[in-house]
Amino acid sequence: MLDSFRNKRDSTRAAPAQPQSPYGRMQEALSPVPAGAETPKSALPKTDPPRADAAAQVPSANKAEESVSKLIVGPDIKLKGAEITDCNTLVVEGRVEAAMESRVLQIAEIGAFLGKAGVDTAEIRGRFDGELTVRKQLVIRATGHVSGKIRYGKLSIEEGGELSGDIGALGAPPAAPESLPPFAAKAGAPPR
């Protein structure tokens, strides 16, 4: 009798669970289920439904970060004829032909912006052509090319960066157009 009890107990005992990687669980969940077989609920990934009060539980520091709006124009994307507003940060990895008012403009090495922009700060690693007003600081990296009508609060150009066109500091008195030729500079190049 004791032997039959042990056999019965051993047959009902489940095999020890093997630790399974998230990838294994995903593969199991995505694999086709044979007809007539049901997937045990324990095998399904557990997801909680979104809660309406989730925003109320976010600490105030995270709320400030979430309220920052950021637009990223990825590589191989062309955005043309747009007016970009209410955007705190614009990151250009593709090509943008637009007018914008923002806090921050970042142009990646492969990015290009053509148009009119008014921003607090700008970091240019790619190409900008048009009218650019940077109220605080304009940074042109070694791979950056900026041309057009450029106004800035502070200016920083790495060696190799290029700046050309009608250039002037904000708050500086405008120069007479016939007295000064358009400015062209390449950082690191010897003066002419």
Buried (B, 14 or more C-beta within 10 A) or exposed (E): EEEEEEEEEEEEEEEEEEEEEEEEEEEBEEEEEEEEEEEEEEEEEEEEEEEEEEEEEEEEEEEEEEEEEEBEBEEEEEBEEBEBEEBEBBBBBBBBBBBBBBBBBBBBEBBBBBBBBBBBBBBBBBBBBBBBBBBBBBBBBBBBBBBBBBBBBEBEBBEBBBBBBBBBEEEEEEEEEEEEEEEEBBBEEEEE
